[in-house]
Amino acid sequence: MPSQVIMPKLSDAMVEGKVLQWLKKEGDRVQGGDVLASIETDKAEIELEAFGSGVLRKILAAEGDTVPVGQLIAVIAEPDEDISSLLKGVPSAAAPAPAKTEAKAAAPPTPEVKATPAPAPPPAAEAGWVPASPIARRMARDAGIDLAQVKGSGPGGRILERDVEAYLATQAQRLGGAEVPEGAREFEDKDLTTIRKTIAARMVQSKAPIPHFTVTVEADMGAAMELRKSLNAIDPNVEKLSINHIVIKATTLALQRHPAINAKYQDGQVRLFKRVHMGVAVALDDGLIVPVIRECDRKSLGQIAREARELIERARNKKLRPDEYTGGTFAISNLGMFDVVEFTAVIDPAHGAILAVGAVEEKPVVMNGQVVVRQRMRLTGSFDHRIIDGAMGAKFLQELKKILENPVQLLL
């Protein structure tokens, strides 16, 4: 029975995907689970697997095409199966010949298809198809190099990350000392990546309809810094705690004590979430993604630290699964590592609030009538005024400040 390959919907916000590379060609025999293509979604690059077995009879979306979610992009079927009914309504440029002619043309003898070895890199390049991993493909695209010029060291000549790195190193040596040609343009126009297009659309959806208001507090982080230092000194093999891990746990406790903040506006109603699924903003070279630590309210500080590290690492390598960056109920954005002391963050339309975290800085403050130097950090909450009032947001931040200044609560 023919198997339809469609552009998958991998998140609530995803409306389209981009075909980066076909890893199989028309006429190739595939099995269920084989990787057919590399797809760029609104959040990451994924490998699209086949759900059925047979011959890849028809490819309906070329590399580089952006395709709506749910649209047919390929058909897998046995050589003698009629697939003409599946191809009705596809764009004319991709439309097949009549059923009998198409079936005959796309049906080489089965033994011959099975015996055909994986093509070597030169024939593949001549055909316009270059086998490469998603990471290698992205690296080549970002560097502006032609993958056909790179020699692959993977199975069947597939180009891997290390191959692109080696090629770039070789090119750098060749071009060392070369001058920029006269008359070169002083600017470059680059297409927005899929993730950047999604960010742009989401920000418009957020800032236009959501009436933001912001509140800022400043917390004394002396006790929290001491706690972090003490816990990290206990066992060198245990996951090291960062200030961000402490803020995540403290924010979770504050949300449990002020559940009205762990909510969102939903079709004229307030949706209150029973669990805290914490989104943690991660900056990428071409955008931003927010992996989600699920059920933070049920996890210890150590568990949060381990899971946050793993999620952030996969996010930076664009290896997150869709369920790992959707379904959050609150989000934290920390720019302290960039020496930013205060900023305001934009609320994701799926949430009712977001916390912006600045750097811990030493500054003079007055305590008990004396000027002393303390470690301070500013926290700014952005709130959806449709469901959260000023006093509600202020009380939540006040609670968060108390927890950070008395961090033993994080261990209870």
N, C-alpha and C positions, 0 to 999 in steps of 0.2 A: 504494500500500500504506500503511495507517495507520502513523503514527509515534507511539510511546509516549514521553511526557515523564515521567521519574522523578526523584525527589530524588537527586542525585548524591552519591557518597561521595568526598570530596575529601581525606581524610586517614585514617590508620589509626585515630585516636581518634574520628572523627566517627560518631555514631549517629543523628543527626537534624539537620534544618535547618528554618529558619523562612522562610516566604514573606513577604517585606516588601512587594512590590508587583508586580502584573501590569502589564507594559508593553504587552501585547496583550489584546484582548477576544475573547470568543467570537464567531465569525463573521468575524474578521479573517483575511485571507490572509497567510501567512508564507512565507518562503523559508529554506532552510538557512543558518544563520549569523545570522539575525535574533535580536535579544535579546527573549526572551519575558517574563522576570521578573527581579526582584532578590531574591537569596537570601542569608540570613544563616547562615553556617556556624559551627563552633566557633572559627574563627580569623579570619574576615574576611567582608566582604560581596562577593558576586560577581554578575555578570550571567549568567543562564542562557540559553544559546543553543539555537535549534532545530536539530535534526540532519536533519529532513526538511522537505519543502515541502508546502503544502496549506492547508486552512482550519483555524483553531483551533476544533475542534468542541466540545470540552468541557473546562472547568476544574474540577478535582476538589478543589482546596485553596484556601481563601479567604485573602486577605491577613491576616497575623497568625497563621495556622495553623502549628503546629510538626508536622513530618511525618517519620516514620522514613526512614532511608536506604533507597532501593530502591522506595519506594511510588510508585504511579502518581499524578501530580498533574495531568496534562492529556493530551489526545489530539489529534493533528493528522491530518487525513485529507481526502480530496476529498469534496465535498458528497454524491455518490452512493454512497459507500462505507459499508458496514454496520460500525459500531463496537461493537455491543451485546456481542459476546463479550469485548471488552477491558474493558468496564465491569462485568462480573460480579465480585462480591465486594467492590466498593467500598462504603464506609460508606453506610448507607441515606439519610442526609441529602443525599449527593451522587449517589445512584443516578439514572440517566436513565429516561425513559419507555421503553416497548417499542421494539424496534429500528426498525420502520417509521415509527412516529410521531416518534421522535427524529430519524431521518435526514431526514424531511420537514421538521421544524421547524428543523433546523440547516443546511438546504441552500438558502440564498438563491441566485438565479441568479448564476452565476459572473461575468458582465460587471458586474453591479451591485456585487458585492463588490470587484472590482478597481477600479471607478471611485470607490468611497467614499473621500473624502479623510480625512486624519488629523483626528480631532475637535479642535475648539478647546477651550481650558481650561474655559469655563463648562459646555458639555454634558458634558465628561468628569467634572467635579466633581459634576454632578447625578446621573450614573450611579454615583457612588461610586468612580470610578477617576481618579486624578490622575497624569498622566505626569511623572516626576521621575527624576533620576539617583540612584544609590545614596547618594552623598555628601550630596546635598540632602535625601534622605529621612531619613538618619541625623541630620543637623543639625536638621531640623524635629522629629523624635521627641525628641531630647535637650533641645530648647528648649521642648517641649510646645506647639507651634503646629500648627494645622490647615493642611495643604498646600493645601486648597481655597481658602484666603484669599490665597495667594501667586500673583502673576502670573509666568508662565514666559516666558523670553526665548529658549529653545532651539527647535529644530525642532519644528513642530507644537504649540508652546506648552509644551514640556517644561520643567520647573522645574530650574534648575541651581543650583550652589553659590552663585553670585553673587546669584541672586534671593532666596534665603533670607537671605543676609547683608543685602541691601538692606531686606528686610521687617523683620528684627530691628532694624536701625538706625532705621527709621521708627517702629516701636513704642516703642523706647526714648525717642525724642524726644517722642512723644505722652504717655508715662507719666512723663516726668521730673518729679520732685517729688511724685508721687502717694504717698499714705500707705497702709500696709498696713491693710486693713479690720479693724475690731474683731472679735474672735471668731475670727480666722484661726487655723488649726491651727498648732501649734508643731512639727509633724513632717510628713513626707511618705513614703508607701509607694510604692516603685518596684519593678517586676518586674526580676528579674535578666536581664541580656542573655544571649544564647546563649554568648558567649565567657566571661562570668563564671560561668555554670552549668558550663561545661566545666572552668574552672580549679578550681572547688569540687570537682567530681568527681575530677579528677586529683590534687588534693592529698590527698584521702582515700585514693585508691589508692596514693599514695606514702608518706604518714606511717604509715598503719596497717600494711601488710605489710613495708615496707622498714626494716630496722634501721639507722638513721643513726648515724654517729659523725663528729665534727668535729675538725679539727686546724687551728691557726692559726700562721702565721709572720709576721714583720715584715721587710720588705726595705728596704734603703737605695736610694732612687730618684734619688740625685744624678746618677749617671752616665747613667741612662736619660733624665732630664730634659734633660741637656746634649745627648745624642744627638738627642732630639726637636727641640730648639732649633736645632741645627746643620743637620739635614736640612730643616727647614721654611724655613730662610733661603737654601737653595741656589737654588730656583726658585719664585717666587710663583705660578706657574701649575700647579705640581704639587700633587696632593692633600695637604692638610695632615694631619700625623700627630697623633693624640691619644694620651694615656696608654693608653686602652682598646685602640687598635691595637697598641701595643707589648706589652700584656699578652696579647692574642690570639696574637701571633706567638711570644712567649716560652712560653706555655702549650702551644702546638703542639709546640715543640721538646722541652719536658719530657715530653709524652705520647709522643713518638717514642722517647725514651730510657727511658721507663717504660711500655711498651705494656700492661701488666696493668691500668692505670688507664683506658685507652681501651677499655672493655668494659662489658658489662651481664649481669645475671642472666637466663637464658632457660631456663625449664622444667627446672630442676635442673642446668643446665650453665652454663659461662661462655662467653659469645660475645665473642671478641676481634676487634676491628675492625682491618683492615689499613690503612685510610685515616683521616685525622682530618677529620671533618665538624663544624665548630665552631658550636654554637648560641650566639647572642648575645641575651640577654634585653632586650626593648624594652618600656618602660612605655607603655600607652595610657590614654586617659581612662577607659575602661570595663574595663580588665583588663591582660593581659600576653600577649605573643607572642614566640616565639623563632625568628627567621629563622636560616637555616643557611648558613654560608660553606663550600662544599664543597671537599674536597681542600685544606685549609689547609696541609697538609704539602708541597704542591707549589707554593705561592704565595709570592711575595716580600712584604716588609713593605708596599711600595707597592701591590701588587695587593690585599692584604688591606684596606688603608685604603679604596681605591676601592670595592671590593665591599661592605664593611661600610656605608659611607655610603649607597650606593644601596639596599641592603636595608632599612636602618633608615628611610630616607625613605619607601619603599613601604609598610613596615609601619605607619608612623604614618598613612598615607593609606588603609590597608586595601586595598592593591592587590597584595598578595603572591599569587603562584600557589601552589597546594598543594605543589608540589615544592620551594618555597623555604622552607617552615617544617616540613618533615618529614625524617626520615632522619638527624638529628644523632647524633653518638657521644659528645659531651661538651658541657657548657654553661658559660657565664660570665655572672654577674650582677654588674653594677657599679653601686653606689649612691654612689660617691664624689662625683658631681656634686651630690648632695643633702647634702653635708657629713657623711655617715655614715662613721665611721672603722672600724667593724667590725660584721659581722652574719653570720648563718648562712643559707644558702639551702636550699630543699627540692629533693631530687633528683627529676627527672622519671622516671617509671617506665620510660621508654625508654632511660635512661642508667644508668651505675653510679656517677657522681659529678658534682659541680658545684662551681664555684669562685666564691666571694663576694669581691668586690673593694671595699675601702674607699677613702677619700680619701687623697691625698698630703698630709701635714701636716708642718709644721716643729716639731721637738721636740728637747729636749736629750738627748743620748746620750753615753755614755762611750766614747772612742776613744783607745787608747794612754795610758790613765791621765788623759786630759783630758776635761772636759765641753765638748762642741761642739754646735752646732745643725745638725741634718741633716734632710733630707726623707725621711720614712719612710711606708711604706704597709703595711697589714695585709691578708693574704690568708688566707681561711678555706676549707678544702676540706671538703665534706660527702661521705661515702663510704658505699656499700652494704656493710655488714659481712659480707654473705653471700659476697662474692667478693673483698673488699679488706680486709686487716688493717691495724692501726694503723701498724705499721712501714712497710708499703707506701705508705700515704697520706703519712706523714711524709717518706719519701725523695723522693717525687714533689714535695712542696712545697719541700723542701730544694733540689732541682734547679732548680725554678722561681725560687727566691730567688737562686741563683747566676747564673742567666741574666740576670735583671733587674739584678743588681749588676755584671755584666760584659756589657753589651748589645751589644758589637761582634759577638757571636755571631749577632745577629739579621740581620746584613748578609751573612753567609757563605752 
